[in-house]
Amino acid sequence: MRILYVDIDTLRPDHLGCYGYPRQTSPNIDAVAKDAVRFTDCYCSDAPCLPSRAALMTGRFGIHTGCVGHGGTNAEMCQEGPGRGMADFNGRYNLPAVMRRAGMHTASISSFPDRHGAWWFNGGFDETYNIGKRGLEAAHEVIPVALDWLERHRTEENWFLHVHVWDPHIPYRTPQAYGEPFREEPLPDAWMTEERLAAHRRRKPGGHSACEVTGYDNKPNPATPRQPVEIKSLDDFKHMIDEYDTGIRYADTQLGLVFDYLREQGLYDDMAVIISSDHGEDLGEMGSYCEHGEADYVTTHIPMIIKWPGCAKNVASHGFHYNLDLLPTLVDLLGGVPPFTCNPVVGNPNPVVYDGKSYADCVRTGQDGGREYLVVSQCAHVCQRSVRFGDYLYIRTYHDGYHLTPSEELFNVREDPHETHNLAKEKPELCWHAAWYLERWVADNMLSNIDHRNADPLWNVIAEGGPFHCRGYLQDYCKRLEATDRSDCAEQLRREHAREL
């Protein structure tokens, strides 16, 4: 079996044509989707980049791996302790290691491990290629490496290739010569209003707010002229959406070279192609601009497109799935994988219990199916856990990342996908229901942590000073708020986060 895994960073499904977006952002991806099953409700279990890929690769929740943030103790996997062998978990049981056990030559083209110091990500790959720009490269710097690899391995029967492009991720890096393909097109959705934007600028502080798009200030970087630094008007808002969509279109154009090559070589029809992302991107939702800093619907909702030989084509499958469900799904689709063999004195030769659950039957038939509910987490920009159930998303905030976020929020994401109306006070019974789901999930997963990994990583992040991306910013940021006519926000932040001053 040949498998191509296309990993497009920071990609919202609702900005792809195959998911209903009217702009022509993704003609090449859309063409693959016609030969595939498109999953409409797939979510990363742990956002953003680092914890999401930790979950994808291990098939386990961050509450088990310990990897839930971007810095501090919980930017690392938990130590495996006395049971660790000469190779660790990621050399034996993660996704590429399992593909290798299935007889595949495994390779990754990604600068992700370098960007995040996540060297465990390379475990299980026979070959790894680092473009060397730590995630700041454009797709045209990645795709030639992929095409060269495919040319050298095109006659081989069994391989798994991971190709990672970053173009929708900020800072927007599409070459200036590519132009502005969406400049003359109106926005497909007029959900952002002058009144809502004004409220965001006045009452939604924090990193990547409308007044500080790139962090905690609005200073432009000459090296990234496409990147907005402040959203003052609806014209600015449209420009931000245009640039995000341009990043998707540029990645799609470059990936089209790969898909065309596979067709020209006669490989495409009999191979698997998987297209997904690590997380989405808030583009004004939750008062957050150009960032994936919440455990909200838009950040955690990801595309999942699976083209598999002999399976369903051009169909949408509905039902809740995690990104970490992919590992057992692939094992199921491959008809099982030989167990890892080790010294029997050490113990069970295949001791891993994955949190992921196979949805291979949905791939085979296109039928609906999935879990009753999902719990998704974010501990890099804020500390939140959320429950996706029915038509709703319930968000519980433990540390607001200086955004002045309510402790409880509830959104009907079917009717209100941009999360504009918090229903928590109107529907307390649904909040109680979701809180029960959340408590049960935490309790069940902490019981399986009862060995040497018996701490909840969310609370450890808070104990170490809060989410990594807001640590150390409070004092100076409050001064900026005072200097920009938001003294009331500064006063509230100082009051609510007094222990951090």
C-alpha positions in Angstrom: 0.0 0.0 0.0 1.2 3.5 -0.8 -0.1 6.2 1.5 0.3 10.0 1.1 -0.6 12.0 4.2 -1.0 15.7 3.3 -0.7 17.9 6.5 -1.8 21.5 5.8 -1.2 23.6 8.8 -3.9 25.8 10.3 -6.6 24.8 7.7 -10.2 25.5 8.4 -12.5 23.0 6.6 -15.1 25.7 6.0 -12.6 27.5 3.8 -12.4 24.5 1.3 -14.7 24.2 -1.7 -15.4 20.5 -0.9 -16.8 21.6 2.5 -19.0 24.2 0.9 -16.9 27.3 0.6 -17.8 29.3 -2.5 -14.4 30.9 -3.1 -12.0 28.9 -5.3 -9.4 28.2 -2.6 -8.9 24.5 -3.2 -9.6 23.1 -6.7 -6.9 20.4 -6.4 -8.0 19.3 -2.9 -11.6 19.3 -4.1 -10.7 17.0 -6.9 -9.2 14.5 -4.5 -12.3 14.8 -2.3 -14.5 13.6 -5.2 -12.6 10.3 -4.9 -12.7 10.2 -1.1 -14.8 10.3 2.0 -15.1 13.7 3.5 -15.6 13.7 7.3 -17.6 16.7 8.5 -17.1 16.6 12.2 -13.5 15.7 12.9 -11.6 17.6 15.7 -8.2 17.7 17.1 -8.3 16.5 20.7 -5.6 18.9 21.9 -5.0 22.2 20.3 -2.9 23.8 18.9 0.1 22.6 16.8 2.4 20.6 19.2 -0.3 18.9 21.3 -2.4 18.2 18.3 0.3 16.3 16.4 1.3 14.6 19.7 -2.2 13.2 19.8 -2.3 12.3 16.1 1.0 10.5 16.2 0.4 8.6 19.5 -3.3 7.9 19.2 -3.7 9.3 22.8 -5.1 12.3 24.5 -2.9 15.0 25.9 -4.1 14.1 29.4 -2.3 10.8 28.9 0.8 11.9 27.0 1.3 15.0 29.1 1.9 17.0 26.0 -0.7 19.8 26.0 1.2 23.1 25.6 4.0 24.9 23.8 6.4 25.5 26.7 7.3 24.3 30.1 7.0 20.7 31.4 3.9 20.0 29.3 5.5 20.7 26.0 7.1 17.3 26.5 5.8 13.8 26.6 5.6 12.2 30.0 8.6 10.1 30.9 7.9 6.4 30.3 9.6 5.4 33.5 11.1 2.0 34.4 9.2 0.2 31.6 11.0 2.1 28.8 13.0 -0.1 26.5 15.9 0.8 24.2 13.3 2.5 21.9 10.6 4.7 23.4 6.9 4.7 22.6 7.3 6.8 19.4 9.9 4.4 18.0 7.6 1.4 18.5 3.9 2.3 18.7 3.2 5.7 17.1 1.6 6.2 13.7 4.7 5.9 11.4 6.2 3.2 13.5 3.0 1.2 13.1 3.1 1.9 9.3 6.6 0.6 9.3 5.5 -2.6 11.1 3.0 -2.9 8.3 5.9 -3.2 5.8 6.0 0.4 4.6 9.0 2.6 4.1 8.1 5.8 6.1 9.2 9.4 5.4 8.3 12.9 6.6 8.9 16.2 4.9 8.3 18.7 7.7 10.1 21.4 9.8 7.6 20.8 12.6 10.1 18.9 14.9 12.6 21.7 14.5 10.1 24.5 15.2 8.8 23.0 18.4 11.8 20.9 19.5 9.5 17.9 19.1 12.1 15.4 18.1 9.9 12.5 19.2 7.8 13.4 16.0 10.6 11.8 13.9 10.2 8.5 15.8 9.1 5.7 13.4 10.2 7.5 10.2 12.9 5.9 8.1 13.6 9.3 6.6 13.0 12.9 7.7 13.5 16.0 5.7 13.7 19.5 7.3 13.4 22.5 5.0 15.2 24.4 7.6 13.0 27.5 8.1 11.2 26.3 11.2 7.7 26.6 9.7 8.3 29.9 7.9 8.8 28.2 4.5 6.2 28.5 1.7 4.8 25.5 -0.1 7.0 26.0 -3.2 10.0 25.2 -1.0 8.4 21.9 0.3 6.9 20.5 -2.8 10.1 20.0 -4.9 11.4 17.8 -2.0 8.2 15.8 -2.1 8.4 15.4 -5.9 12.0 14.3 -5.7 11.2 11.7 -3.0 8.3 10.4 -5.1 10.4 10.1 -8.2 13.0 8.1 -6.3 10.4 5.8 -4.7 7.7 5.6 -7.3 8.4 2.0 -8.2 8.2 0.8 -4.6 5.0 -0.9 -3.6 4.8 0.1 0.1 5.4 3.5 1.6 3.9 6.2 3.9 4.9 9.8 3.1 4.0 12.7 5.3 4.1 16.1 3.5 3.6 19.2 5.6 2.9 22.7 4.2 2.4 25.8 6.4 0.9 28.5 4.1 -2.4 29.2 5.9 -0.4 29.7 9.2 0.6 33.3 10.2 2.7 35.1 9.3 1.1 34.9 5.8 4.0 34.1 3.5 2.6 33.7 0.0 5.0 35.2 -2.4 4.0 38.8 -3.4 4.3 37.8 -7.1 1.3 35.5 -6.6 -0.9 38.6 -6.3 -4.3 38.9 -4.5 -6.6 36.4 -6.1 -9.6 37.3 -3.9 -9.2 41.0 -3.8 -12.3 41.7 -6.0 -14.4 39.0 -4.5 -16.8 39.8 -1.7 -16.7 37.9 1.6 -19.0 34.8 1.4 -20.3 35.4 4.9 -21.1 38.8 6.4 -21.1 37.7 10.0 -18.7 40.3 11.1 -20.3 43.7 11.6 -19.0 47.1 12.5 -20.7 46.9 15.9 -19.2 43.5 16.6 -15.7 44.6 15.5 -16.0 47.7 17.7 -16.9 45.6 20.7 -14.0 43.3 20.1 -11.6 46.3 19.9 -13.0 47.7 23.1 -13.7 44.7 25.3 -11.8 41.7 24.0 -8.1 42.2 25.0 -5.3 39.6 24.9 -2.8 38.3 22.4 -4.1 38.2 18.8 -7.0 40.6 19.5 -8.3 43.0 16.9 -5.9 45.7 18.2 -2.9 43.3 18.4 -3.3 40.7 15.7 0.3 39.4 15.8 0.6 39.1 19.5 0.6 41.8 22.2 1.4 44.8 19.9 0.6 46.0 16.4 4.1 46.4 15.0 4.5 45.4 11.3 7.3 43.1 10.2 8.8 44.2 6.8 9.7 40.5 6.2 6.0 39.6 6.1 4.2 42.4 4.2 1.0 40.3 3.7 0.4 39.9 7.5 -2.2 42.2 9.0 -1.2 43.7 12.4 -4.5 45.4 13.4 -8.1 45.1 12.4 -9.6 48.6 12.5 -12.4 48.3 9.9 -14.4 45.8 7.9 -12.0 46.5 5.0 -9.1 45.3 7.3 -11.2 42.3 8.2 -11.8 41.4 4.6 -8.1 41.8 3.8 -7.3 39.3 6.6 -9.7 36.8 5.2 -8.4 37.4 1.7 -4.8 36.7 2.8 -5.8 33.6 4.7 -7.6 32.3 1.6 -4.7 33.1 -0.5 -2.4 31.0 1.7 -4.8 28.1 1.2 -5.0 28.6 -2.6 -1.2 28.8 -2.8 -0.8 25.5 -0.9 -3.4 23.9 -3.0 -1.7 25.0 -6.2 1.6 23.6 -5.1 0.0 20.3 -3.9 -1.7 20.0 -7.2 1.8 19.4 -8.7 2.0 16.3 -6.4 -1.4 15.0 -7.3 -0.7 15.5 -11.0 2.6 13.6 -10.7 0.8 10.7 -9.0 -1.8 10.6 -11.8 0.8 10.8 -14.5 2.8 7.9 -13.0 -0.3 5.8 -12.7 0.0 5.7 -8.9 -3.0 7.7 -7.9 -5.9 5.3 -8.4 -4.5 2.5 -6.4 -3.0 4.5 -3.5 -4.4 6.2 -0.4 -4.4 10.0 0.0 -5.3 11.6 3.4 -5.7 15.3 3.7 -6.0 17.0 7.1 -4.7 19.6 9.4 -3.5 20.1 13.0 -6.1 22.7 13.8 -8.3 25.5 12.4 -7.9 29.2 12.8 -10.0 31.9 14.5 -10.5 34.8 12.1 -12.4 37.1 14.4 -14.3 34.3 16.2 -14.1 34.6 20.0 -12.5 38.0 19.5 -9.4 36.2 18.3 -7.7 37.2 15.0 -5.2 35.0 13.1 -4.7 32.6 15.9 -5.6 29.1 17.1 -5.7 30.0 20.8 -8.9 28.5 22.0 -10.6 25.2 22.5 -13.5 26.5 20.5 -15.3 25.1 17.5 -13.3 27.0 14.8 -9.9 26.1 16.3 -10.5 22.4 17.0 -12.6 21.6 13.9 -10.4 20.1 11.2 -10.8 18.7 7.7 -10.4 15.0 7.2 -10.5 13.6 3.7 -9.6 10.0 3.1 -9.2 8.4 -0.3 -8.7 4.7 0.1 -8.7 2.1 -2.7 -11.9 0.2 -3.0 -13.7 2.4 -0.5 -16.5 5.0 -0.8 -16.1 8.0 -3.0 -17.4 11.6 -3.2 -19.5 11.2 0.0 -19.8 13.1 3.3 -19.7 11.1 6.5 -21.2 12.7 9.6 -20.3 11.8 13.1 -17.8 12.9 15.8 -14.2 11.8 15.4 -10.8 12.9 16.8 -7.6 13.2 14.8 -6.2 10.6 17.1 -8.7 8.1 15.8 -6.7 8.0 12.5 -4.1 5.6 13.8 -6.4 2.7 14.7 -8.5 3.5 11.6 -5.4 2.9 9.4 -4.6 -0.3 11.2 -8.1 -1.5 10.6 -8.1 -0.5 6.9 -4.8 -2.3 6.4 -6.3 -5.5 7.9 -4.2 -5.4 11.0 -0.5 -4.9 11.7 2.0 -7.4 13.2 2.7 -6.7 16.9 6.0 -5.2 18.0 8.3 -8.0 19.1 10.5 -7.4 22.1 12.2 -9.3 24.9 9.3 -11.3 26.6 11.0 -10.7 29.9 10.1 -7.0 29.6 6.4 -7.7 29.3 3.6 -7.8 26.8 4.9 -7.3 23.3 2.1 -5.0 22.4 1.1 -3.2 25.6 -0.3 0.0 24.2 -4.0 0.9 24.6 -4.8 3.8 22.2 -7.5 6.3 23.0 -8.4 6.4 19.3 -11.2 4.3 17.9 -11.4 3.1 14.4 -13.9 4.5 12.0 -12.7 2.3 9.1 -16.3 1.2 8.3 -17.2 4.9 7.6 -14.3 5.0 5.2 -15.3 1.8 3.5 -19.0 2.7 3.0 -19.3 6.4 3.6 -21.9 5.7 6.3 -22.3 8.0 9.3 -20.9 7.0 12.6 -18.7 8.2 15.5 -18.7 9.0 19.2 -21.5 10.3 21.4 -19.5 13.4 22.3 -15.9 14.7 22.2 -13.8 16.6 24.8 -11.2 18.9 23.2 -8.5 20.9 25.1 -6.2 23.9 24.7 -3.4 24.8 27.1 -1.0 26.8 25.0 -2.8 30.2 24.8 -5.5 29.6 27.3 -6.5 26.7 29.6 -9.8 25.4 28.4 -11.6 22.1 27.9 -14.7 21.9 25.7 -17.4 19.4 25.0 -18.7 18.9 21.5 -22.2 17.2 21.6 -25.3 17.4 19.6 -25.5 20.8 17.9 -23.5 22.4 20.7 -20.0 23.3 22.0 -19.6 23.9 25.7 -16.4 25.7 26.8 -15.0 25.7 30.3 -12.2 28.2 30.8 -9.7 27.7 33.6 -7.2 30.4 32.5 -8.4 33.0 30.0 -5.0 34.0 28.6 -5.8 37.6 29.4 -8.9 37.6 27.1 -11.5 38.3 29.8 -13.3 35.1 28.7 -16.3 34.0 30.8 -15.7 30.8 32.7 -18.6 29.0 30.9 -19.7 29.4 27.3 -22.2 27.5 25.2 -22.7 27.9 21.5 -25.1 26.2 19.0 -22.4 25.7 16.3 -24.8 24.4 13.7 -26.8 27.6 13.7 -24.0 29.9 14.9 -20.7 28.5 13.6 -18.9 31.8 14.2 -19.7 31.5 18.0 -21.3 35.0 18.3 -24.0 34.2 20.9 -23.2 32.7 24.2 -26.2 30.6 25.3 -24.8 29.6 28.8 -27.3 31.8 30.7 -30.2 30.9 28.5 -29.7 27.1 28.6 -28.2 26.2 32.0 -29.5 22.7 31.7 -27.3 22.1 28.6 -24.3 23.5 30.4 -25.0 21.0 33.3 -25.3 18.2 30.8 -22.0 19.1 29.1 -20.3 19.6 32.5 -21.3 16.1 33.4 -19.7 14.8 30.1 -16.6 16.7 30.9 -16.3 15.5 34.5 -16.9 11.9 33.5 -14.2 12.2 30.8 -11.6 13.7 33.2 -12.3 11.1 35.8 -12.1 8.2 33.4 -8.9 9.4 31.9 -7.3 10.3 35.2 -8.0 6.8 36.5 -5.9 5.4 33.6 -3.1 7.8 34.7 -2.9 6.3 38.1 0.7 5.0 37.6 3.6 7.4 37.4 1.7 9.9 35.3 -0.9 10.9 37.9 -1.1 14.6 37.4 -3.6 16.4 35.2 -1.4 18.4 32.8 -3.9 21.2 32.5 -3.5 22.1 36.2 0.3 21.7 36.0 0.3 24.3 33.2 -1.6 26.7 35.5 0.7 25.9 38.4 3.8 26.7 36.3 2.5 30.2 35.5 -0.3 29.7 33.0 -0.4 29.1 29.3 3.0 29.5 27.6 2.0 32.2 25.1 0.8 34.6 27.7 3.5 34.1 30.4 5.4 37.2 31.3 3.2 39.6 29.2 0.7 40.8 31.8 2.5 43.8 33.3 3.5 45.4 30.0 0.3 44.5 28.3 -1.7 46.2 31.0 0.3 49.4 30.3 -0.4 49.1 26.6 -4.1 48.7 27.4 -4.0 51.9 29.5 -2.2 53.7 26.7 -4.8 52.7 24.2 -8.0 53.8 26.0 -8.7 50.3 27.5 -7.9 51.1 31.2 -11.0 49.2 32.4 -9.7 46.0 30.7 -6.3 46.5 32.4 -7.9 47.0 35.8 -10.0 43.8 35.4 -7.0 41.8 34.3 -4.9 43.0 37.2 -7.7 42.0 39.5 -8.4 38.6 38.1 -4.7 37.7 37.6 -3.3 39.4 40.7 -1.2 36.3 41.6 0.7 36.6 38.3 1.8 40.2 38.8 
